[in-house]
Structure formats: structure tokens, C-alpha cells
């Protein structure tokens, strides 16, 4: 995996360097998201200022975090689940693209294929149905040498076995609490997901 670097920036934000590109997953770059506060300082600007591609897994505010996207600049290429593009473009972002499970896009030497994810697609969570909606997705990020699976928020599902083998799996485990329930991975289900991919 030459030319590959990974840096965890907090929550579900990971900086990936591969294929000569800098990719961010679900950027949360500020000290707060709603009522949640980081226990460590937010990542320094130099860890994200050169991002060329942003992959968003779903619309929840702790994954599609508008203040963090604004820090990246309105011309950064942002990939969202199919159905969310026009909503984000109306917020002033100029390079928004949509992707659905099974669809692939390219960024230089990279290919990004959206995968299934088992998680709510509402902006404000499964109990509030106002606002934009689109199915949650994961991502397979590939170069000639490296394959990364970014699960986003998801529950365990059998189709994960179809994604492998992967070199790196970014799997969320319980997020900000131990009682998140369906649509998330607890430690046992995350371990099973790692076995599948």
C-alpha cells in the first residue's frame, strides 16, 4: 500500500491520502455538533485544508455537518447520497455530485463506488420526517494498490461480504454512546463486519 496514509480526525472523519489525492469522510471539524462537544480540540486546519474530495455517507448533522463543509470551501468536490445534491447545492456548495449504491465515480487515479448501508436517510433522524431524505451509503475507495471500505453509519448486513477483500475497513463502533440501537454497529457486530469484508 505505497502512497497510502490514513489519519483519524474524530467522530467519523478520516483523512485518506491515496492515489495522489486527499479524501475526507463525513467531516466534522469544529468543537461542537449540536449538543455534542468534543473532548479534545478540533483538528488543525492543516489536516483538512488540502482536501480534494469529500465523501458524505448520509444526511444526519453529525455526518453532513454544514459548518465543517464551509471550512473546506464551497468549491471542494462533495459526493452525497443520491437525492441530497440539490439540497446541498442550495446551501451554496458548487461542486456537489450524487451517487447511489453500485454507482462509481473517479477522482484522478481513484474510483469511488457507493455501497449499501443500513441506516436512516432522513436529515433529522428516523422520527422526524421533514427536511431532505436520501438513502445512506458506504463507499469503496480504490486505487490500483489499495481498497478502503468506509461504512459510514450502518448496521451489519450480509452484503458486506461482497465488498472484500479490502485493505482497510473504516467501521463505526457505537459512535457517541452505547445505546444507539438499529442502524449502528456495536462491538460484536463491528467485529463480524470486519470478518465479512
Backbone as ProteinMPNN parsed JSONL, in Angstrom:
{"seq_chain_A": "XXXXXXXXXXXXXXXXXXXXXXXXXXXXXXXXXXXXXXXXXXXXXXXXXXXXXXXXXXXXXXXXXXXXXXXXXXXXXXXXXXXXXXXXXXXXXXXXXXXXXXXXXXXXXXXXXXXXXXXXXXXXXXXXXXXXXXXXXXXXXXXXXXXXXXXXXXXXXXXXXXXXXXXXXXXXXXXXXXXXXXXXXXXXXXXXXXXXX", "coords_chain_A": {"N_chain_A": [[0.831, -1.193, 0.0], [1.784, 1.327, -0.937], [2.183, 4.882, -0.88], [-0.063, 5.41, 0.598], [-1.874, 6.871, 3.191], [-3.455, 7.304, 6.338], [-5.455, 9.125, 8.551], [-7.084, 9.568, 11.536], [-9.494, 11.907, 12.342], [-11.437, 12.351, 14.171], [-14.725, 11.525, 15.412], [-16.532, 10.473, 12.722], [-14.743, 11.228, 10.859], [-12.2, 10.841, 8.635], [-9.026, 11.272, 7.274], [-7.822, 10.455, 4.217], [-5.086, 9.599, 2.257], [-4.448, 8.724, -0.848], [-3.757, 7.333, -4.073], [-2.663, 9.709, -4.963], [-4.363, 11.688, -4.086], [-6.29, 13.645, -1.691], [-8.663, 12.702, 0.546], [-11.618, 13.209, 2.43], [-13.726, 11.769, 4.873], [-17.07, 12.179, 5.843], [-16.826, 14.92, 7.187], [-16.345, 16.373, 10.333], [-15.346, 19.094, 11.794], [-15.271, 20.968, 13.748], [-15.614, 22.25, 17.161], [-18.049, 21.569, 18.209], [-21.089, 19.753, 17.618], [-24.271, 20.325, 17.279], [-25.691, 19.46, 20.32], [-23.505, 18.027, 21.12], [-20.182, 17.924, 22.28], [-16.747, 18.036, 21.535], [-14.215, 16.135, 23.221], [-11.609, 16.573, 22.922], [-9.482, 19.008, 21.306], [-10.641, 20.428, 18.144], [-9.594, 19.19, 14.874], [-6.511, 20.514, 13.538], [-6.303, 23.093, 11.039], [-4.473, 22.481, 8.967], [-4.745, 19.769, 8.633], [-6.897, 19.296, 7.05], [-7.223, 21.257, 5.087], [-6.282, 20.85, 2.5], [-7.982, 19.082, 1.284], [-9.387, 17.296, -1.409], [-11.538, 15.827, -2.169], [-14.641, 15.065, -0.794], [-16.448, 12.704, 0.949], [-19.67, 11.954, 1.733], [-21.686, 10.096, 3.857], [-24.335, 10.029, 4.753], [-27.254, 12.025, 5.648], [-27.486, 12.978, 8.277], [-26.792, 15.394, 10.838], [-24.366, 15.03, 12.166], [-22.731, 13.929, 10.344], [-23.154, 14.999, 7.753], [-22.161, 17.855, 8.105], [-22.764, 21.067, 8.104], [-21.328, 23.513, 8.993], [-18.677, 22.515, 9.058], [-18.278, 21.723, 6.399], [-18.319, 24.225, 5.21], [-15.907, 25.229, 6.152], [-14.158, 23.888, 4.521], [-14.51, 25.023, 2.086], [-16.506, 26.302, -0.559], [-16.077, 25.331, -3.082], [-14.995, 22.83, -3.014], [-14.994, 19.44, -4.02], [-17.795, 17.54, -3.39], [-19.341, 14.573, -2.502], [-22.445, 13.131, -2.32], [-25.167, 11.07, -1.025], [-27.479, 9.824, -3.475], [-30.11, 11.992, -4.255], [-29.718, 13.982, -2.41], [-28.26, 16.038, -3.441], [-29.298, 18.47, -4.661], [-30.357, 19.803, -2.467], [-28.034, 20.315, -0.92], [-26.596, 21.851, -2.741], [-28.199, 24.12, -2.827], [-27.442, 25.266, -0.487], [-25.212, 26.598, -1.142], [-22.947, 25.245, -2.024], [-20.765, 24.411, -4.624], [-19.777, 22.249, -6.115], [-21.19, 19.658, -6.115], [-21.956, 16.271, -6.149], [-23.967, 13.409, -6.823], [-24.384, 10.015, -5.696], [-25.321, 6.625, -5.885], [-25.905, 3.356, -4.399], [-23.836, 0.987, -5.986], [-23.092, 2.66, -8.045], [-20.338, 4.384, -9.597], [-17.699, 6.765, -9.355], [-14.954, 8.826, -10.479], [-11.809, 10.159, -9.361], [-9.099, 11.424, -10.37], [-6.681, 8.952, -10.062], [-8.271, 7.478, -8.423], [-11.123, 5.391, -7.745], [-14.459, 5.594, -6.688], [-16.969, 3.81, -5.297], [-20.309, 3.659, -4.452], [-21.872, 1.982, -1.729], [-24.317, -0.205, -0.274], [-25.924, 0.766, 2.779], [-27.19, 0.328, 6.048], [-29.144, 2.331, 7.491], [-30.798, 5.247, 8.777], [-32.126, 7.569, 6.419], [-33.028, 10.147, 6.719], [-32.675, 13.683, 7.213], [-32.965, 14.671, 9.817], [-33.089, 12.461, 11.451], [-34.729, 9.256, 12.174], [-37.262, 9.62, 13.318], [-38.21, 12.104, 12.709], [-39.6, 13.422, 9.952], [-39.494, 15.605, 8.267], [-37.718, 17.788, 6.004], [-34.761, 17.112, 3.941], [-34.286, 13.885, 2.366], [-32.479, 10.914, 1.747], [-31.195, 7.745, 0.782], [-28.855, 6.253, 3.029], [-25.356, 5.651, 2.443], [-22.386, 3.619, 2.001], [-18.865, 3.558, 1.157], [-16.638, 2.29, -1.28], [-13.368, 2.789, -1.793], [-10.939, 2.975, -4.148], [-7.664, 2.3, -5.42], [-5.121, 1.264, -7.753], [-3.582, -0.241, -6.046], [-4.721, -0.264, -3.471], [-7.583, -0.826, -1.421], [-10.195, 0.664, 0.273], [-12.773, 0.402, 2.592], [-15.329, 2.397, 3.556], [-17.657, 2.499, 5.886], [-19.542, 4.363, 6.805], [-22.353, 5.336, 8.847], [-23.901, 2.399, 9.774], [-25.761, -0.648, 10.063], [-25.032, -4.107, 10.611], [-24.937, -6.171, 7.723], [-25.555, -8.829, 5.407], [-24.572, -8.402, 2.805], [-22.146, -7.122, 3.055], [-20.101, -8.913, 2.765], [-19.649, -9.038, 0.074], [-17.998, -6.928, -0.554], [-15.309, -7.297, -0.108], [-12.007, -8.697, -0.849], [-10.78, -6.176, 1.4], [-8.292, -3.67, 2.074], [-8.303, -1.849, 4.148], [-10.747, -1.218, 6.57], [-13.086, 1.095, 7.493], [-14.892, 1.28, 10.178], [-17.635, 2.241, 12.066], [-18.033, 2.246, 15.565], [-20.399, 2.221, 17.82], [-20.333, 5.011, 18.075], [-21.248, 7.948, 19.699], [-22.328, 6.864, 21.985], [-23.42, 3.983, 23.969], [-25.932, 2.968, 23.351], [-27.192, 3.116, 20.812], [-28.648, 1.545, 19.062], [-30.587, -0.054, 16.375], [-29.256, 0.232, 13.042], [-26.708, 0.896, 13.571], [-23.366, -0.132, 14.514], [-22.54, -2.252, 17.11], [-19.85, -3.338, 19.316], [-19.625, -6.193, 18.9], [-21.023, -6.64, 16.472], [-19.53, -4.992, 14.803], [-17.101, -6.349, 14.829], [-17.889, -8.662, 13.493], [-18.543, -7.515, 11.013], [-15.977, -6.745, 10.199], [-14.871, -9.265, 9.796], [-16.412, -10.091, 7.617], [-15.726, -8.358, 5.507]], "CA_chain_A": [[0.0, 0.0, 0.0], [2.637, 2.51, -1.001], [1.449, 6.102, -1.182], [-1.317, 5.418, 1.348], [-1.846, 7.347, 4.574], [-4.762, 7.434, 6.967], [-5.401, 9.844, 9.824], [-8.385, 9.742, 12.174], [-9.653, 13.285, 12.799], [-12.508, 12.404, 15.161], [-16.068, 11.068, 15.061], [-16.373, 9.598, 11.553], [-13.892, 11.95, 9.918], [-10.897, 10.241, 8.373], [-8.269, 11.822, 6.151], [-7.178, 9.409, 3.433], [-4.209, 10.01, 1.169], [-4.208, 7.581, -1.728], [-3.887, 7.673, -5.478], [-2.276, 11.093, -5.182], [-5.466, 12.566, -3.697], [-6.655, 13.748, -0.281], [-10.097, 12.445, 0.682], [-12.168, 13.257, 3.786], [-15.026, 11.135, 5.069], [-18.005, 12.787, 6.801], [-16.038, 15.825, 8.02], [-16.767, 17.16, 11.49], [-14.07, 19.774, 12.014], [-15.481, 22.009, 14.753], [-15.638, 21.786, 18.549], [-19.401, 21.136, 18.588], [-22.132, 19.375, 16.66], [-25.481, 20.382, 18.092], [-25.42, 19.37, 21.748], [-22.315, 17.212, 21.376], [-18.934, 18.68, 22.335], [-15.53, 17.213, 21.501], [-13.426, 16.096, 24.454], [-10.284, 17.039, 22.512], [-9.651, 20.113, 20.358], [-10.886, 20.036, 16.754], [-8.351, 19.013, 14.12], [-5.956, 21.751, 12.992], [-6.644, 23.369, 9.64], [-3.57, 21.826, 8.01], [-5.12, 18.365, 8.433], [-8.016, 19.178, 6.111], [-7.301, 22.364, 4.127], [-5.942, 20.403, 1.148], [-8.913, 18.031, 0.841], [-9.841, 17.432, -2.793], [-12.772, 15.07, -2.337], [-15.35, 14.801, 0.458], [-17.459, 11.659, 0.809], [-20.68, 12.012, 2.787], [-22.408, 8.824, 3.891], [-25.767, 10.257, 4.948], [-27.613, 13.419, 5.87], [-27.531, 13.4, 9.679], [-25.94, 16.549, 11.091], [-23.028, 14.661, 12.638], [-22.01, 13.387, 9.183], [-23.227, 16.122, 6.818], [-22.067, 18.964, 9.052], [-22.616, 22.253, 7.26], [-20.209, 24.391, 9.369], [-17.404, 21.907, 8.66], [-18.17, 21.811, 4.94], [-17.966, 25.614, 4.89], [-14.467, 25.384, 6.402], [-13.438, 23.294, 3.388], [-14.699, 25.885, 0.927], [-17.699, 25.969, -1.35], [-15.694, 24.73, -4.369], [-14.483, 21.474, -2.805], [-15.859, 18.4, -4.592], [-18.521, 16.835, -2.335], [-20.158, 13.477, -3.023], [-23.537, 12.851, -1.386], [-26.096, 10.043, -1.498], [-28.432, 10.269, -4.486], [-31.293, 12.646, -3.714], [-29.339, 15.06, -1.493], [-27.431, 17.019, -4.131], [-29.905, 19.789, -4.861], [-30.469, 20.425, -1.144], [-26.725, 20.842, -0.53], [-26.256, 22.924, -3.687], [-28.939, 25.317, -2.395], [-26.708, 25.836, 0.648], [-24.103, 27.372, -1.69], [-21.807, 24.426, -2.43], [-20.764, 24.485, -6.082], [-19.33, 21.012, -6.78], [-21.885, 18.572, -5.429], [-22.33, 15.151, -7.012], [-24.724, 12.356, -6.157], [-24.008, 8.644, -6.009], [-26.201, 5.618, -5.278], [-25.237, 2.053, -4.339], [-23.493, 0.387, -7.272], [-22.561, 3.673, -8.962], [-18.916, 4.678, -9.404], [-17.145, 7.993, -9.914], [-13.493, 8.839, -10.43], [-11.07, 11.358, -8.963], [-7.736, 11.044, -10.722], [-6.468, 7.506, -10.059], [-9.223, 6.847, -7.502], [-12.53, 5.155, -8.042], [-15.307, 5.538, -5.501], [-18.23, 3.132, -5.569], [-21.222, 3.684, -3.308], [-22.365, 0.687, -1.288], [-25.471, -0.216, 0.62], [-25.753, 0.987, 4.218], [-28.46, 0.131, 6.747], [-29.195, 3.473, 8.404], [-31.828, 6.219, 8.409], [-31.734, 8.541, 5.416], [-33.617, 11.457, 6.988], [-31.735, 14.687, 7.731], [-33.115, 14.891, 11.257], [-33.262, 11.2, 12.157], [-35.854, 8.452, 11.693], [-38.559, 10.003, 13.883], [-38.608, 13.388, 12.142], [-39.603, 13.152, 8.513], [-39.379, 16.809, 7.447], [-36.359, 18.003, 5.515], [-34.32, 16.233, 2.857], [-34.098, 12.461, 2.624], [-31.852, 10.085, 0.721], [-30.659, 6.554, 1.442], [-27.46, 6.267, 3.478], [-24.446, 4.819, 1.65], [-20.979, 3.47, 2.343], [-18.009, 3.802, -0.009], [-15.42, 1.537, -1.581], [-12.431, 3.739, -2.375], [-9.926, 2.073, -4.694], [-6.607, 2.602, -6.374], [-4.589, 0.002, -8.268], [-2.925, -0.975, -4.962], [-5.365, -0.187, -2.16], [-9.039, -0.729, -1.333], [-10.68, 1.095, 1.581], [-14.226, 0.392, 2.778], [-15.838, 3.358, 4.526], [-19.027, 2.045, 6.127], [-20.482, 5.367, 7.277], [-23.165, 4.691, 9.877], [-24.656, 1.274, 9.226], [-25.88, -1.878, 10.831], [-24.462, -5.266, 9.935], [-25.778, -6.811, 6.708], [-24.83, -9.902, 4.722], [-23.933, -7.906, 1.595], [-20.777, -6.654, 3.316], [-19.171, -9.944, 2.29], [-19.393, -8.798, -1.346], [-17.101, -5.784, -0.72], [-13.919, -7.665, 0.14], [-11.234, -8.282, 0.321], [-10.344, -4.781, 1.47], [-7.062, -3.467, 2.838], [-8.658, -1.077, 5.337], [-12.185, -1.037, 6.776], [-13.438, 2.149, 8.445], [-16.143, 0.796, 10.76], [-18.01, 2.996, 13.263], [-18.454, 1.391, 16.671], [-21.185, 2.866, 18.869], [-20.361, 6.467, 17.994], [-21.182, 8.751, 20.918], [-22.974, 6.226, 23.13], [-23.573, 2.534, 23.837], [-27.32, 2.551, 23.164], [-27.687, 3.722, 19.581], [-29.65, 0.65, 18.507], [-30.532, -0.452, 14.964], [-28.634, 1.191, 12.137], [-25.355, 1.147, 14.068], [-22.589, -1.315, 14.867], [-21.958, -2.39, 18.438], [-18.553, -4.004, 19.128], [-19.734, -7.551, 18.343], [-21.405, -6.551, 15.055], [-18.383, -4.42, 14.085], [-16.133, -7.44, 14.646], [-18.426, -9.517, 12.43], [-18.375, -6.769, 9.761], [-14.563, -6.854, 9.823], [-14.69, -10.616, 9.252], [-17.081, -10.196, 6.319], [-15.023, -7.623, 4.451]], "C_chain_A": [[0.872, 1.252, 0.0], [1.793, 3.72, -1.387], [0.125, 6.201, -0.462], [-1.062, 5.911, 2.767], [-3.269, 7.521, 5.058], [-4.563, 8.179, 8.276], [-6.817, 10.045, 10.331], [-8.461, 11.151, 12.745], [-10.782, 13.437, 13.812], [-13.852, 12.053, 14.562], [-15.981, 10.118, 13.866], [-15.554, 10.278, 10.46], [-12.524, 11.283, 9.831], [-10.291, 10.939, 7.163], [-7.552, 10.655, 5.491], [-6.306, 10.064, 2.377], [-3.922, 8.758, 0.363], [-4.443, 8.0, -3.16], [-3.534, 9.113, -5.778], [-3.342, 12.102, -4.814], [-5.638, 12.578, -2.181], [-8.175, 13.693, -0.196], [-10.474, 12.58, 2.151], [-13.505, 12.534, 3.806], [-15.799, 11.918, 6.121], [-17.341, 13.811, 7.728], [-16.835, 16.53, 9.12], [-15.487, 17.793, 12.023], [-14.147, 20.863, 13.078], [-15.535, 21.393, 16.151], [-16.994, 21.214, 18.953], [-20.188, 20.683, 17.37], [-23.418, 19.329, 17.468], [-25.113, 20.39, 19.567], [-24.189, 18.57, 22.101], [-21.061, 18.082, 21.305], [-17.757, 17.716, 22.314], [-14.846, 17.236, 22.866], [-11.97, 16.472, 24.179], [-10.492, 18.193, 21.533], [-9.964, 19.601, 18.949], [-9.57, 19.902, 15.994], [-7.833, 20.349, 13.589], [-6.22, 21.866, 11.492], [-5.748, 22.621, 8.653], [-3.914, 20.356, 7.789], [-6.253, 18.198, 7.426], [-8.034, 20.223, 5.003], [-7.031, 21.929, 2.694], [-6.858, 19.292, 0.632], [-9.412, 18.324, -0.569], [-11.198, 16.779, -3.02], [-13.349, 14.781, -0.96], [-16.439, 13.786, 0.173], [-18.395, 11.719, 2.004], [-21.542, 10.762, 2.721], [-23.91, 8.994, 4.053], [-25.987, 11.673, 5.458], [-27.628, 13.871, 7.319], [-26.477, 14.471, 9.944], [-24.561, 16.232, 11.62], [-22.216, 13.96, 11.553], [-22.014, 14.395, 8.037], [-23.327, 17.369, 7.69], [-21.748, 20.241, 8.279], [-21.49, 23.189, 7.702], [-18.843, 23.819, 8.971], [-17.214, 21.962, 7.152], [-17.791, 23.227, 4.517], [-16.481, 25.88, 5.138], [-13.629, 24.852, 5.244], [-13.538, 24.145, 2.132], [-15.816, 25.387, 0.035], [-17.372, 25.337, -2.698], [-15.072, 23.343, -4.216], [-15.486, 20.476, -3.371], [-16.462, 17.572, -3.454], [-19.43, 15.802, -2.977], [-21.169, 13.087, -1.953], [-24.384, 11.695, -1.901], [-27.104, 10.632, -2.489], [-29.7, 10.798, -3.819], [-30.977, 13.826, -2.811], [-28.614, 16.207, -2.186], [-28.047, 18.395, -4.256], [-30.049, 20.527, -3.535], [-29.135, 21.052, -0.741], [-26.285, 21.969, -1.463], [-26.973, 24.222, -3.315], [-28.283, 25.991, -1.198], [-25.445, 26.565, 0.181], [-22.88, 26.571, -2.093], [-21.876, 24.185, -3.931], [-20.432, 23.182, -6.787], [-19.899, 19.799, -6.042], [-22.272, 17.519, -6.455], [-23.052, 14.108, -6.183], [-24.237, 10.985, -6.606], [-24.944, 7.708, -5.245], [-25.468, 4.285, -5.242], [-25.06, 1.435, -5.728], [-22.933, 1.363, -8.282], [-21.129, 4.037, -8.578], [-18.576, 6.024, -10.016], [-15.635, 7.927, -9.777], [-12.987, 10.196, -9.955], [-9.611, 11.024, -9.207], [-7.616, 9.535, -10.818], [-7.462, 6.753, -9.172], [-10.522, 6.488, -8.193], [-13.255, 5.063, -6.711], [-16.623, 4.919, -5.926], [-19.081, 3.189, -4.313], [-21.71, 2.274, -3.018], [-23.642, 0.874, -0.48], [-25.023, 0.161, 2.03], [-27.134, 0.846, 4.846], [-28.539, 1.182, 7.847], [-30.259, 4.439, 7.896], [-31.295, 7.23, 7.398], [-32.352, 9.909, 5.604], [-32.558, 12.412, 7.529], [-31.784, 14.741, 9.252], [-33.366, 13.605, 12.025], [-34.554, 10.51, 11.774], [-37.21, 8.88, 12.222], [-39.071, 11.325, 13.327], [-38.492, 13.288, 10.63], [-39.58, 14.416, 7.656], [-37.922, 16.97, 7.002], [-35.968, 16.98, 4.469], [-34.153, 14.789, 3.329], [-33.346, 11.848, 1.454], [-31.248, 8.888, 1.439], [-29.198, 6.742, 1.846], [-26.636, 5.337, 2.593], [-23.126, 4.64, 2.395], [-20.181, 3.722, 1.077], [-16.887, 2.78, -0.082], [-14.516, 2.481, -2.353], [-11.227, 2.928, -2.834], [-8.891, 2.81, -5.531], [-6.131, 1.25, -6.9], [-4.026, -0.866, -7.146], [-3.746, -1.13, -3.693], [-6.879, -0.113, -2.3], [-9.421, -0.405, 0.106], [-12.201, 1.01, 1.567], [-14.563, 1.371, 3.889], [-17.314, 3.044, 4.734], [-20.005, 3.181, 6.361], [-21.207, 4.782, 8.479], [-23.954, 3.58, 9.21], [-24.807, 0.199, 10.284], [-25.205, -2.975, 10.019], [-25.443, -5.779, 8.884], [-24.923, -7.774, 5.902], [-24.057, -9.416, 3.503], [-22.532, -7.358, 1.806], [-19.747, -7.647, 2.795], [-18.802, -9.735, 0.825], [-18.356, -7.696, -1.578], [-15.63, -6.18, -0.686], [-13.288, -8.422, -0.998], [-10.847, -6.802, 0.242], [-9.061, -4.72, 2.289], [-7.332, -2.766, 4.161], [-10.174, -0.977, 5.389], [-12.387, 0.022, 7.85], [-14.83, 1.818, 8.97], [-16.47, 1.596, 12.018], [-18.504, 2.048, 14.352], [-19.086, 2.254, 17.752], [-21.158, 4.385, 18.855], [-20.263, 7.144, 19.342], [-21.894, 8.105, 22.098], [-23.234, 4.762, 22.892], [-24.988, 2.065, 23.53], [-27.93, 3.114, 21.888], [-28.67, 2.831, 18.836], [-29.484, 0.362, 17.032], [-29.958, 0.657, 14.082], [-27.221, 1.544, 12.532], [-24.67, -0.177, 14.374], [-22.159, -1.24, 16.327], [-20.644, -3.156, 18.268], [-18.649, -5.393, 18.499], [-20.091, -7.511, 16.861], [-20.278, -5.93, 14.227], [-17.32, -5.489, 13.842], [-16.599, -8.379, 13.543], [-18.291, -8.824, 11.073], [-16.932, -6.863, 9.281], [-14.261, -8.234, 9.245], [-15.264, -10.723, 7.842], [-16.291, -9.52, 5.209], [-13.576, -8.049, 4.36]], "O_chain_A": [[0.708, 2.13, 0.847], [0.815, 3.599, -2.125], [-0.734, 6.99, -0.858], [-0.158, 5.434, 3.453], [-4.172, 7.842, 4.285], [-3.622, 7.904, 9.021], [-7.654, 10.624, 9.64], [-7.607, 11.552, 13.536], [-11.054, 14.549, 14.264], [-14.094, 12.252, 13.372], [-15.398, 9.041, 13.996], [-15.666, 9.937, 9.282], [-11.797, 11.178, 10.819], [-10.965, 11.165, 6.157], [-6.77, 9.953, 6.131], [-6.744, 10.981, 1.683], [-3.24, 7.846, 0.83], [-5.228, 8.908, -3.434], [-4.042, 9.688, -6.74], [-3.237, 13.268, -5.195], [-5.202, 11.665, -1.481], [-8.879, 14.517, -0.78], [-9.739, 12.121, 3.026], [-14.312, 12.665, 2.885], [-15.253, 12.277, 7.164], [-17.296, 13.594, 8.939], [-17.847, 17.183, 8.867], [-14.65, 17.12, 12.624], [-13.182, 21.6, 13.281], [-15.506, 20.171, 16.305], [-17.087, 20.463, 19.924], [-19.983, 21.161, 16.254], [-23.632, 18.404, 18.251], [-24.322, 21.22, 20.014], [-23.858, 18.445, 23.28], [-20.901, 18.879, 20.381], [-17.773, 16.695, 23.001], [-14.895, 18.24, 23.577], [-11.191, 16.665, 25.113], [-11.584, 18.336, 20.983], [-9.6, 18.479, 18.598], [-8.547, 20.438, 16.421], [-8.624, 21.221, 13.23], [-6.341, 20.866, 10.783], [-6.222, 22.173, 7.609], [-3.416, 19.752, 6.839], [-6.539, 17.081, 6.994], [-8.805, 20.079, 4.054], [-7.506, 22.574, 1.759], [-6.533, 18.634, -0.356], [-9.807, 19.447, -0.884], [-11.919, 17.135, -3.952], [-12.644, 14.311, -0.067], [-17.256, 13.974, -0.729], [-17.969, 11.557, 3.148], [-22.064, 10.411, 1.663], [-24.681, 8.183, 3.541], [-25.037, 12.426, 5.674], [-27.772, 15.068, 7.571], [-25.402, 14.456, 9.345], [-23.664, 17.071, 11.538], [-21.127, 13.453, 11.824], [-20.977, 14.621, 7.414], [-24.415, 17.868, 7.974], [-20.613, 20.464, 7.859], [-20.734, 23.638, 6.84], [-17.949, 24.573, 8.587], [-16.108, 22.22, 6.675], [-17.027, 23.408, 3.569], [-15.863, 26.666, 4.419], [-12.512, 25.319, 5.018], [-12.732, 23.997, 1.215], [-16.033, 24.182, -0.098], [-18.269, 24.859, -3.391], [-14.662, 22.745, -5.21], [-16.694, 20.652, -3.217], [-15.737, 16.98, -2.655], [-20.196, 16.116, -3.888], [-20.802, 12.755, -0.826], [-24.329, 11.37, -3.087], [-27.524, 11.782, -2.36], [-30.283, 10.153, -2.948], [-31.875, 14.599, -2.476], [-28.379, 17.246, -1.57], [-27.381, 19.394, -3.983], [-29.882, 21.746, -3.483], [-29.102, 22.19, -0.274], [-25.668, 22.936, -1.017], [-26.411, 25.306, -3.473], [-28.542, 27.163, -0.927], [-24.692, 27.089, 1.001], [-21.865, 27.156, -2.47], [-22.922, 23.801, -4.454], [-20.774, 23.021, -7.959], [-19.165, 19.025, -5.428], [-22.844, 17.833, -7.498], [-22.783, 13.944, -4.993], [-23.751, 10.808, -7.723], [-25.309, 7.976, -4.1], [-24.502, 4.097, -5.981], [-25.995, 1.369, -6.526], [-22.352, 0.944, -9.283], [-20.754, 4.006, -7.406], [-19.1, 6.385, -11.07], [-15.099, 7.086, -9.055], [-13.641, 11.225, -10.123], [-8.956, 10.415, -8.361], [-8.358, 8.899, -11.567], [-7.486, 5.522, -9.176], [-10.97, 7.182, -9.105], [-12.732, 4.525, -5.735], [-17.31, 5.437, -6.807], [-18.628, 2.811, -3.232], [-21.932, 1.476, -3.929], [-23.983, 1.982, -0.066], [-23.884, -0.096, 2.421], [-28.137, 1.209, 4.231], [-28.078, 0.973, 8.969], [-30.58, 4.441, 6.708], [-30.159, 7.69, 7.506], [-32.217, 10.763, 4.727], [-31.641, 11.985, 8.231], [-30.744, 14.847, 9.902], [-33.822, 13.664, 13.167], [-35.398, 11.113, 11.112], [-38.228, 8.533, 11.625], [-40.255, 11.631, 13.464], [-37.401, 13.091, 10.097], [-39.641, 14.317, 6.431], [-37.016, 16.355, 7.566], [-36.747, 16.085, 4.144], [-33.916, 14.514, 4.505], [-33.559, 12.227, 0.302], [-30.831, 9.006, 2.591], [-28.406, 7.318, 1.1], [-27.154, 4.357, 2.059], [-22.795, 5.408, 3.299], [-20.748, 4.062, 0.039], [-16.264, 2.449, 0.927], [-14.864, 2.924, -3.448], [-10.569, 2.271, -2.027], [-9.182, 3.779, -6.232], [-6.68, 0.211, -6.533], [-3.992, -2.091, -7.271], [-3.491, -2.044, -2.909], [-7.398, 0.572, -3.182], [-9.026, -1.104, 1.039], [-12.844, 1.493, 0.635], [-14.136, 1.196, 5.03], [-18.133, 3.296, 3.85], [-21.202, 2.998, 6.14], [-20.722, 3.821, 9.076], [-24.603, 3.802, 8.188], [-24.069, 0.157, 11.268], [-24.851, -2.767, 8.858], [-26.649, -5.818, 9.128], [-23.722, -7.566, 5.734], [-22.995, -9.957, 3.192], [-21.8, -7.148, 0.839], [-18.639, -7.257, 2.425], [-17.755, -10.205, 0.378], [-17.877, -7.544, -2.702], [-14.788, -5.443, -1.2], [-13.943, -8.751, -1.987], [-10.619, -6.258, -0.839], [-8.782, -5.608, 3.095], [-6.683, -3.046, 5.169], [-10.817, -0.686, 4.381], [-11.92, -0.13, 8.979], [-15.829, 2.049, 8.288], [-15.665, 1.628, 12.948], [-19.303, 1.151, 14.083], [-18.39, 2.934, 18.506], [-21.93, 4.998, 19.592], [-19.287, 6.937, 20.063], [-22.05, 8.752, 23.133], [-23.269, 4.32, 21.744], [-25.222, 0.859, 23.456], [-29.082, 3.546, 21.897], [-29.462, 3.338, 18.041], [-28.392, 0.508, 16.484], [-30.148, 1.845, 14.339], [-26.593, 2.396, 11.903], [-25.323, -1.215, 14.479], [-21.496, -0.288, 16.738], [-20.347, -3.59, 17.155], [-17.83, -5.735, 17.646], [-19.524, -8.267, 16.072], [-20.091, -6.301, 13.068], [-16.709, -5.53, 12.774], [-15.787, -8.844, 12.742], [-17.957, -9.475, 10.083], [-16.687, -7.042, 8.088], [-13.476, -8.353, 8.305], [-14.676, -11.369, 6.974], [-16.195, -10.045, 4.1], [-12.832, -7.534, 3.526]]}, "name": "protein", "num_of_chains": 1, "seq": "XXXXXXXXXXXXXXXXXXXXXXXXXXXXXXXXXXXXXXXXXXXXXXXXXXXXXXXXXXXXXXXXXXXXXXXXXXXXXXXXXXXXXXXXXXXXXXXXXXXXXXXXXXXXXXXXXXXXXXXXXXXXXXXXXXXXXXXXXXXXXXXXXXXXXXXXXXXXXXXXXXXXXXXXXXXXXXXXXXXXXXXXXXXXXXXXXXXXX"}
